[in-house]
């Protein structure tokens, strides 16, 4: 009962989906027939739209990421772009998507992202079709050889991973591979550990457990000790454009401003920097971007900055 209440108040649709998936899997295991399969499929068709409308904005963000990630996959479909490449390349893929679809309704929810919110998409973008095929073979092998009891936690984490970035959550990542390792060993093939092997195994598991608990109660540990690679964002791309502009390299500055604008079209900084650049280099383009800022751009958040920029742009147009 406590777990059920905690699940309800977690407000996590991924947890709800994992729980529903486990319940449906349990029903199917007890009554494996076509009617049960149809009933489970109908349940999913009802549940998924219902979960979408709980927080449609958050769901749209995920749909945007998944759609834009297609561009990353098609560039390296066989072997992928390599480990950690998703965070490095995603914002470029989002920029390419909005450049090709300037009227997309996803513009309203666009922002900076480095996670895929779906581990299958994450895997296929970084490791390609070959990496995904090998992982599916591993899962299938574990499923066929495991005890029934161990199928449930693995299935729960797998469903959870379809809507979140579990590979970036250290404790979940460790638990996943521990369960997968146990899951892949059948009762007949499990080795009996004795002597120094048993001691070594106990030490390793203890270290992993202590490390995991430490991360749970001190989450800033990873932030302070793990050096994540630099990845592009809207603001860093704008900053690079400004550096080129200060050097007088206006062509490169324009390239970076346009790229930043396509990354997150609902922010006003990049088009404003383009307006300032064009007001020096190209009057016709300056007028065009000024009209866009005033009349066509959908800004996600209004504030003093937006009001000041639009006032300046309006004065520019009135002075012509």
N, C-alpha and C positions, 0 to 999 in steps of 0.2 A: 504493500500500500504506500509506504514512504517513497519507494522508487517510482511508483506510478505518479504520485503527486509531484515529485521532483521533475519528472519527465514533462509533465504538463506545464509547469512554471519555468522550465528551461527556455521556452519560446524558441526552440531550435527545430526547424523543419527537417533538417538532416537527421536529427535524433528520432523524430517522429517517423520518418520514412524507414529508418533502420529497424525500429520497433515493429512497424507494420509489416515490413518484409520478413522479419523473423516469425511473426505470428502466422503469416500466410504460408511460409515454408514449413512450419510445424504442422499446420492443417494438411498441407499436401503430403507430408511424410506419413501422416496417420491414415489419410484417405486418398491414395494415389489413383485418381480416375479422372476422366475427361471433364466431368461436371465440376469437380473441384478446381481444375485448371481454369475453366471458363469463369467460375465465380471469383477466383483470385485475380484474373485479368480485368474483370468488370470492376472489382474493388479498386484496383490501381487506376483505372480510367476515371473513377469518381474522385479518388483521393488526390491525385496529382493536380488537377485544376483547382481543387479546394485549397490546397496548400499554396498554390500560386497567388490566390486572391487574398491570403492573409497579409502578405507584404509584397505587392506586385512590383514596387520599385526595386527592392532587393533582388527579386527574381529576374527582372529585366536586366539588371547588371550582369548576372550570371549568363543570361542568354546572349548579351552583347559579347562577353568574353569568349564564350564558346563559338559564336559566329566569326569573330575576328581571328580566332586561333586557327581557323581553316586555312587562312593565308599563310600562316607559319608552317603548317603541315605540308602544304603542296610544294613549298620550296625545297624541303628535304624529306620526301615521303618514305624513303627506304630505310635510311640509317638515322634520321633525325638530325637535329642541329647540335646535339651534345648536352652533357649534364650542365645544369644551371642556365641553359640558354633561354628558357622560357621567360625568366625575369629580364634577361638582357634584350630580348627581341619583341616582347609583347606590345609595348607602346608603339613601336614602329608598325606592327601589324594592325593595331587599332587605327593609326593614322592612315594607313593604306585603305582600310575599310571605309572610313568616313570620306576619304578623297574620292573613292569610287561610288559612295552612296551619300551624297551631301544632304539629302532630304530624309535620311533615316530617322525613325521615331526613337532610336536608341540615343540620339544626341542629348536628350533631356537627362539621361542617367550616366553619361560619360564622365569618367574621372581617371586618375592614375591607378594602375593595377600592376601587380607583379605575380599574382597567384591565379591559377586556372579555375579554382573551385570545382575541379573534376580531375581526379587522378588519372583516368584513362586518357583524357585530352593532354594532360601534362606529360604523361609517359610517351604518347605517340608523337608529340611535338619534339621531345628531347631525344627519344631513342628510335623513332620511326616504326614502320610496320614490323620490322624484324624484332625490335625490342618488345613491342606489344605482343607479338606472337609467342615469344619465349615466356613472357610473364603469364599469358593465358595458359600455356602448356604447364607451367609450374602450378598454377591454381588448380587446373584440372587434375593433375597428378596427385596433389594433396587431397583434393576432394575424394578421389577414388580410393585412396589408401587410408584415409583417416577414420577415427572412430566418430560415431554420430554426434557425441557430445561436443566435440571440438569443431564441428562444422558451423555451429551457431555463432560463436564470437567472431570467427573469420568472416562469415557472411554479413554480420552486423557492421563490422569495420569496413567491409567492401562497399556496402550500400551507403554508409556514412561518407565514404570517400568520393562518391559520385556527386556530392554537393558541397564539399569543403576541400581544404588543402592539407590533408592529413600528413603528407610527407614533410611538411614544414612545422608540424607539431611534434616535438621530439618524443614526448611520452607516448603518444598514440603510435608513432612510427616504430618505437621499440617494442611496444606491446604487439603490434601487427606482426612483426617478424618473429617474435617469440612464439606466438600462437601458430604462425605459418610453419615454423620449424617443427613444433610439436605435432601439428596437424599432418605433416607430411610423413610422419613415422608411424607405421602400423604397429600393433601390439607384437606381432611376430618378429618385426625387424628391429625393435628397440634394443639397444645394447645395455647390458648391466654394467654399471660403472663401479669399480672397486679400487681401493688403494689410492695412489696418487691421482688417477683420473677422476675419481669421485671428489677429491679435495680440490683439484683444479676447476672442475665444473662448478662446485659450490662457491668458490671464490669469484669466478666470472659472473655467475648469476647474482651474487651479492653485490658486486661492484655495479652492475647494470641497474639493480634495484635501487641502491643508494643514490646513484647518479640521477635516476628517474625521479625519485622522491625529492631530491634537491632541486630539480628543475620545477617541480610542481609548486614547492613552497618558496622558491626564489627564482621566478621566471626571468629576471633580468640577468641571470648568469650567462645565458647564451649571448645576450646583447653585448655584454662586457667582454666576452672571451672569444667569440666567433666573429671573424672578419668576413662580412658578406661582400660580394663583389659589387662594384658600382653598377647601377642600372639607370637607363634614361627615364626621365619624367617630363611632364609638361614644363615645369619650372626650370629644370636644368637645361632643357632645349632652348627655352627663351633666353636664359642667361648666356648660353653659347652664342646665340644670335646677337645679343648685345655686345659681346666681346668682339665679334667680327665687325659690327657696326662702328665701334669705337676705333678700330684699326683702319677704318675706311674701306673695308672689304664688303661692299654693299651687296654683291651677288650672293656671297656665302651667308650674309646676315639674312637676306630675304629667304634663302632656302631653309634656314633653321626656323625662322618665324612661321613660314608656311607649314612646316612639319609640325611645329607645336600647335598651330591653329587646328590642324587636322587631328591631332591627338585628342584634344578635348575642345570641341567646337563651341561649347556653351560657356567658355571663359573669355573674358574680354581683353586680357593682357596681350596675347599674341596679335590679334587684329589691330589693337591700338599701336603696338610697336611697328606693325606694317604701315599703318597710317602715318606715323612719324617719319618712317624711312621714305615712304613714297612722297611725302610733302617736300622732301629735299631732292629726290631723284626722278620722280615721275608724277606730275600733277594729275593726269587723267586717272591713274591707278589710285592716287590719294583720294580723289573724289569718289571713286567706285567703292573703296573700302570704307570711306566715311558714311556713305549711304547705307552700306551693309550694317555697320555698327548701330546706326540710328534706327533703321526701319526693319531690318530682316533678322538680325541675330537674336536667338533665344538664349538669354542669360539665366543660368540656374539660380544664382543668388544675387539679389540686388543690394547695393550698399552705397556708401559715400564714394568709393572708388569708381563704381559704374556711373554714378550721377555726374561726377567731375569730368570723367572721360567724355561722356556724351555731351556735356555742356561745351567742352573744348572743341569737339568735332563739329557741333552745331555752329559755333562761332566761326570756325574755319569755312564752312559752307556759306554762311551768310556774308562772309567777306569777299567771296568770289564775284 
